Amino acid sequence: MTAIGNGYGIRDWDDLRLLLALHLAGNFQGAARLLKTDQSTVSRRYHRFELALGAKIFERHGKELKLTEPGRLIVERAKSVEDLVKELNLNLGALDVLPSGTVKISCTEGLASVWLTPLMGNFCAQHPDIDIDIITSHGEYEIISKDADIGIGYTRPTNVRLVSRLVGRIPTAVFASASYLEAREPVEDSAQIRGHDIIDYHTHHFVLASARWLDAVRENNHVRLRTTSAAVYVAAVRAGLGIGVFPRFYRDICPDLVELPSSTVFDNEVWLVSHEETNQARRIRLVVDCIARGFDRDRQKWFTNRAA
């Protein structure tokens, strides 16, 4: 067993962050990427720390770093310190007494661009000291990794520390451009799309309710274009490259598109989610309440099934 020697010990939290990065990456190059620095700096800092500590923390196995027994002990304690710092930051965030600062919202690109951003524009006019950071996602919850304060997603979260509320549903339908339809047979049912050109949107692959549509896409040999961008998806369908699935409210947003005569393709639940330890901070509470009121206001027009 490697013993801890008579070095100077641990004096800087950054040294522990360095060890955690080395443990996570398994090599100096990967740790440098995590710490946003260069490999030589990581190597120099590590060897200086190891000398000050008087103990060998990692052993080399080829290019891979393996923890020694003292190293394992230190990394376990460092993880505990990191978790404590995260918990303190969460609790301090909840002590916010002035409605100021940044609120981060995770939302799909499409819903963020056509609905959330205008809503936040009105909010910011009323609360000039609160800044909004919208993080586009596929409908999953970035809150869990503390990248966001609020999430708008399409599944109910399972994390017990997340507070969730069902705020609406988004029914979808098949749309196409008039120019595309002029040269094609009509689509009588969304399940019968064989032979039609399809635009495939990456976010649909993250939505459980879209399974029926994705099966039809997989069975079709005419996927004309694939994209991760909502803007490109809309542009491709409008340009006549193929048919696509949009929320039914796109009949109002893009009146040049034609909603095809078919039943609802899939129906997304929409969940408003926040973290139980921070959602009482005034700036976050104000944004959560604003979004909830927005869903209530627009439920009939945007977030419930309407007759075609």
C-alpha positions in Angstrom: 0.0 0.0 0.0 1.2 3.5 -0.9 1.4 5.7 2.2 0.8 9.4 2.3 4.1 11.1 3.0 5.2 14.2 4.8 4.2 16.7 2.1 2.3 20.0 2.7 -1.1 18.6 2.1 -4.1 20.0 0.3 -4.4 23.7 0.3 -6.4 24.6 -2.8 -9.9 23.4 -4.0 -8.6 23.7 -7.6 -6.2 20.8 -6.8 -9.2 18.6 -5.9 -10.9 19.7 -9.1 -7.8 18.6 -11.0 -7.8 15.2 -9.4 -11.5 14.7 -10.2 -10.9 15.7 -13.8 -8.0 13.2 -14.1 -10.1 10.5 -12.5 -13.1 11.2 -14.8 -11.0 11.4 -18.0 -8.5 8.7 -17.2 -5.7 10.6 -18.9 -4.0 14.1 -19.0 -5.3 15.0 -22.4 -9.0 14.3 -21.4 -8.6 16.2 -18.1 -7.2 19.2 -20.0 -10.3 19.3 -22.2 -12.6 19.1 -19.1 -10.7 21.9 -17.4 -10.4 24.0 -20.6 -6.6 24.2 -20.4 -3.7 22.5 -22.1 -2.1 19.1 -21.3 1.2 20.4 -20.2 -0.5 22.7 -17.6 -2.5 19.7 -16.2 0.7 17.5 -16.0 2.7 20.3 -14.3 -0.1 21.0 -11.8 -0.6 17.3 -11.0 3.1 16.6 -10.4 3.4 19.7 -8.2 0.4 18.6 -6.2 1.7 15.0 -5.9 5.0 16.4 -4.6 3.3 18.7 -2.1 1.1 15.9 -0.9 3.9 13.4 -0.5 1.9 10.6 -2.0 1.4 8.9 -5.4 -2.2 9.5 -6.5 -2.3 7.8 -9.9 -0.3 4.9 -11.5 0.1 4.7 -15.2 -1.2 1.7 -17.1 -0.2 2.5 -20.7 -1.9 5.8 -21.4 -4.5 5.3 -18.7 -4.3 6.6 -15.2 -5.4 4.3 -12.3 -6.0 5.5 -8.8 -3.7 4.2 -6.0 -5.3 3.5 -2.6 -4.5 7.0 -1.2 -5.7 8.4 -4.5 -9.0 6.6 -4.2 -9.5 7.9 -0.6 -8.8 11.5 -1.7 -11.0 11.3 -4.8 -13.9 9.9 -2.7 -13.5 12.9 -0.3 -13.2 15.3 -3.2 -16.5 14.1 -4.6 -18.2 14.7 -1.3 -16.8 18.2 -1.2 -18.0 18.8 -4.8 -21.5 17.6 -3.9 -21.5 19.8 -0.8 -20.6 22.8 -2.9 -23.4 22.1 -5.4 -25.9 21.7 -2.6 -24.8 25.0 -1.0 -25.1 26.8 -4.3 -28.6 25.4 -4.8 -29.7 26.5 -1.3 -28.1 29.9 -1.7 -30.0 30.4 -5.0 -33.2 29.8 -3.1 -32.4 32.7 -0.8 -32.6 35.2 -3.6 -34.6 38.2 -2.2 -34.4 40.6 -5.2 -35.9 39.7 -8.5 -32.6 40.0 -10.5 -30.1 37.8 -12.2 -30.3 35.1 -14.9 -32.9 32.4 -15.2 -32.0 29.5 -17.5 -34.8 27.7 -19.4 -34.5 24.4 -21.3 -37.0 24.0 -24.1 -37.2 22.5 -27.6 -36.1 24.8 -30.4 -39.4 24.9 -32.1 -41.5 25.8 -29.1 -38.8 28.2 -27.9 -38.8 30.1 -31.2 -42.5 30.4 -31.9 -44.0 30.6 -28.3 -41.6 30.9 -25.4 -39.4 33.7 -26.8 -42.3 36.1 -27.4 -43.6 35.3 -24.0 -40.2 36.1 -22.4 -40.0 39.3 -24.4 -43.1 40.6 -22.6 -41.7 39.3 -19.3 -38.3 41.0 -19.7 -40.1 44.3 -20.4 -41.8 44.0 -17.0 -38.7 42.7 -15.2 -35.7 44.5 -16.7 -33.3 43.2 -13.9 -34.0 39.5 -14.8 -32.1 38.0 -17.8 -33.4 35.0 -19.6 -31.1 32.2 -21.0 -32.9 29.8 -23.3 -31.1 26.5 -23.8 -32.5 24.5 -26.7 -33.0 20.7 -26.1 -34.8 17.7 -27.4 -37.4 17.9 -24.7 -35.3 16.2 -22.0 -34.5 17.9 -18.7 -31.1 19.7 -18.5 -32.1 20.8 -15.0 -30.8 17.5 -13.6 -27.2 18.5 -14.4 -28.0 22.1 -13.2 -27.6 23.5 -16.7 -31.1 25.1 -16.4 -33.4 26.4 -13.7 -36.6 25.6 -15.5 -37.5 22.9 -18.1 -40.3 22.5 -20.6 -40.4 18.9 -21.9 -42.5 16.2 -23.3 -42.3 13.5 -20.6 -43.0 13.6 -16.8 -39.6 13.5 -15.0 -38.9 10.7 -12.7 -36.4 12.5 -10.5 -38.1 13.1 -7.1 -36.3 16.4 -6.6 -37.9 17.9 -9.7 -41.3 19.6 -9.3 -43.5 19.1 -12.4 -46.8 20.2 -13.7 -48.7 19.1 -16.7 -49.5 22.3 -18.6 -50.9 21.2 -21.9 -50.8 18.9 -24.8 -49.6 19.5 -28.4 -51.4 17.5 -31.0 -49.5 17.0 -34.3 -50.4 16.5 -37.9 -48.8 15.9 -41.3 -48.0 19.1 -43.3 -46.7 19.7 -46.8 -46.3 22.7 -49.1 -48.8 23.4 -51.9 -46.1 22.9 -54.5 -45.2 19.5 -53.2 -48.9 18.4 -53.2 -49.4 19.5 -56.8 -47.0 16.8 -58.0 -48.0 14.0 -55.6 -50.8 11.8 -54.6 -52.7 13.0 -51.6 -51.9 11.5 -48.2 -55.2 10.2 -46.9 -53.8 8.9 -43.6 -50.5 9.6 -41.7 -49.8 5.9 -41.5 -49.9 5.6 -45.3 -46.9 7.7 -46.4 -45.1 5.1 -48.5 -43.8 6.7 -51.7 -43.8 10.2 -50.3 -40.6 12.1 -49.6 -40.1 12.7 -45.8 -38.2 15.3 -43.8 -36.9 13.6 -40.6 -36.5 15.9 -37.5 -34.1 14.6 -34.9 -36.1 15.8 -31.9 -38.9 13.4 -32.8 -36.6 10.5 -31.9 -36.6 11.7 -28.3 -40.4 11.8 -28.0 -41.9 8.6 -26.9 -45.3 9.5 -28.3 -43.9 9.8 -31.8 -43.2 6.0 -32.1 -46.0 5.5 -34.7 -44.6 8.2 -37.0 -41.0 7.0 -36.6 -42.0 3.5 -37.5 -43.6 4.9 -40.7 -40.4 6.9 -41.4 -38.2 3.8 -40.9 -40.3 1.8 -43.3 -40.2 4.5 -45.9 -37.3 4.6 -48.4 -37.8 8.2 -49.3 -36.3 10.2 -46.4 -35.2 13.2 -48.4 -33.5 15.2 -45.6 -32.6 14.8 -42.0 -32.0 17.7 -39.6 -31.5 18.5 -35.9 -32.7 22.1 -36.5 -36.3 23.1 -36.2 -35.8 26.1 -38.5 -34.2 23.9 -41.2 -37.1 21.4 -40.7 -39.7 24.0 -41.3 -37.8 25.5 -44.3 -37.4 22.1 -45.9 -41.1 21.4 -45.8 -42.0 24.9 -47.0 -39.5 24.5 -49.9 -41.4 21.4 -51.1 -38.7 18.8 -50.3 -41.1 16.5 -48.5 -43.8 16.1 -45.9 -43.2 16.6 -42.2 -45.0 16.5 -38.8 -45.7 19.7 -36.9 -47.9 20.8 -34.0 -51.3 21.6 -35.3 -50.9 25.3 -34.3 -48.5 25.6 -37.3 -51.6 26.0 -39.5 -51.6 29.6 -38.0 -47.8 30.1 -37.9 -47.2 28.9 -41.4 -50.4 29.5 -43.3 -48.6 28.6 -46.6 -48.4 25.0 -45.4 -51.2 22.6 -45.9 -52.4 20.4 -43.1 -53.2 17.0 -44.6 -56.5 15.3 -43.9 -55.4 12.7 -41.3 -55.9 11.9 -37.7 -53.5 13.3 -35.1 -50.1 11.7 -35.7 -49.1 11.9 -32.0 -50.0 13.9 -29.0 -47.3 15.4 -26.8 -47.8 16.0 -23.2 -46.1 19.3 -22.1 -44.6 19.4 -18.6 -43.3 22.5 -16.8 -40.4 21.4 -14.5 -38.3 23.2 -11.9 -35.9 22.1 -9.1 -37.5 21.9 -5.6 -34.4 23.6 -4.0 -34.3 26.6 -6.3 -37.8 27.2 -7.6 -38.7 29.4 -4.6 -36.1 32.0 -5.5 -38.1 35.1 -6.5 -36.6 35.5 -10.0 -37.2 31.8 -10.8 -40.6 31.8 -9.3 -41.6 34.8 -11.4 -40.5 33.1 -14.6 -42.2 29.8 -13.6 -45.5 31.6 -12.9 -45.2 33.6 -16.1 -44.8 30.4 -18.2 -47.6 28.7 -16.4 -49.9 31.6 -17.0 -48.8 31.6 -20.7 -49.9 27.9 -21.0 -53.2 28.7 -19.3 -53.8 31.6 -21.6 -52.9 29.8 -24.8 -54.3 26.3 -24.0 -57.3 26.5 -26.3 -55.3 27.9 -29.3 -52.0 26.1 -28.9 -52.1 23.3 -26.4 -55.3 21.2 -26.8 -56.6 19.2 -29.7 -58.8 21.2 -32.1 -60.9 20.0 -34.9 -59.1 20.2 -38.3 
